[in-house]
Amino acid sequence: MAQEPYGIALGMIETRGLVPAIEAADAMTKAAEVRLVSRDFVGGGYVTVMVRGETGAVNAAVRAGADACERVGDGLVAAHIIARPHREVEPVLSGTNTGAK
């Protein structure tokens, strides 16, 4: 049975450039049992990579991703974990929000 995303931790890494984002995504998925759910080109060369999974796994994955990103230059902008995103946040994550771009 598929698990509902509500209550599953969300990990995010924002980078300057695609190469650090790819390095971070690779490290995150190798470091822990997480699912790569999104890669968004934010604009101005910024890329955000998001993973989902159990809180401990997401925490380990984001740490590994941030470390890997820093090894390829100064591409790391931010790294953050939300242990249990509120269900009102889900439409924003799936791209169905109607806010300004």
C-alpha positions as CSV (number, residue, x, y, z in Angstrom):
1,M,0.0,0.0,0.0
2,A,1.4,3.4,-0.9
3,Q,2.1,5.7,2.0
4,E,0.5,9.1,2.1
5,P,3.0,11.9,1.8
6,Y,1.5,13.7,4.8
7,G,3.6,12.9,7.8
8,I,6.6,11.8,5.7
9,A,9.6,14.1,6.2
10,L,10.7,16.5,3.5
11,G,14.3,17.4,2.8
12,M,15.4,20.3,0.6
13,I,18.7,21.5,-0.7
14,E,19.0,24.6,-2.8
15,T,22.1,25.2,-4.9
16,R,23.7,27.7,-7.2
17,G,24.0,25.7,-10.4
18,L,23.1,22.3,-11.7
19,V,26.4,20.4,-11.0
20,P,26.1,20.9,-7.2
21,A,22.4,19.9,-7.4
22,I,23.3,16.7,-9.2
23,E,26.1,16.0,-6.7
24,A,23.7,16.6,-3.8
25,A,20.9,14.4,-5.2
26,D,23.4,11.6,-5.9
27,A,24.8,11.8,-2.3
28,M,21.3,12.0,-0.7
29,T,19.9,8.9,-2.5
30,K,23.1,6.9,-1.7
31,A,23.3,7.9,1.9
32,A,19.8,6.9,3.1
33,E,16.5,5.3,2.1
34,V,14.9,8.4,0.6
35,R,12.9,9.1,-2.5
36,L,14.0,11.9,-4.8
37,V,10.7,13.7,-5.5
38,S,11.6,16.9,-7.2
39,R,14.2,19.0,-8.9
40,D,13.1,22.6,-9.6
41,F,15.0,25.3,-11.5
42,V,14.1,28.3,-9.4
43,G,15.7,30.9,-11.7
44,G,18.9,32.8,-11.7
45,G,20.9,29.6,-11.7
46,Y,19.3,28.3,-8.5
47,V,18.2,24.6,-8.3
48,T,16.2,23.0,-5.5
49,V,16.3,19.3,-4.9
50,M,13.7,17.6,-2.6
51,V,13.6,14.1,-1.0
52,R,11.0,12.4,1.1
53,G,11.3,9.6,3.6
54,E,11.4,8.8,7.3
55,T,12.7,11.7,9.4
56,G,16.0,10.0,10.3
57,A,16.7,9.0,6.8
58,V,15.9,12.4,5.4
59,N,18.1,14.0,8.0
60,A,21.1,11.8,7.1
61,A,20.4,12.3,3.4
62,V,20.3,16.1,3.6
63,R,23.5,16.2,5.6
64,A,25.2,14.0,3.1
65,G,23.8,16.1,0.2
66,A,24.9,19.3,1.7
67,D,28.5,18.0,2.4
68,A,28.7,16.7,-1.2
69,C,27.5,20.0,-2.6
70,E,30.1,21.9,-0.6
71,R,32.9,19.7,-2.0
72,V,32.1,20.9,-5.6
73,G,32.5,24.6,-4.8
74,D,30.3,27.1,-3.1
75,G,27.1,25.9,-4.6
76,L,25.2,25.2,-1.4
77,V,22.6,27.9,-0.7
78,A,20.4,26.2,1.9
79,A,19.6,22.8,3.4
80,H,16.5,22.2,5.4
81,I,14.3,19.4,6.8
82,I,10.6,19.5,7.7
83,A,9.8,16.5,9.8
84,R,6.1,16.4,9.1
85,P,4.9,19.0,6.6
86,H,1.4,20.1,7.1
87,R,-1.1,18.9,4.5
88,E,-1.7,22.5,3.4
89,V,1.9,22.6,2.2
90,E,1.4,19.6,-0.1
91,P,-0.2,21.5,-3.0
92,V,2.8,23.9,-3.0
93,L,5.2,20.9,-3.3
94,S,3.2,19.3,-6.1
95,G,3.2,22.5,-8.1
96,T,-0.6,23.0,-7.9
97,N,-0.4,26.3,-6.0
98,T,-2.0,29.3,-7.6
99,G,0.4,31.9,-6.1
100,A,2.8,34.1,-8.1
101,K,5.8,32.6,-9.8
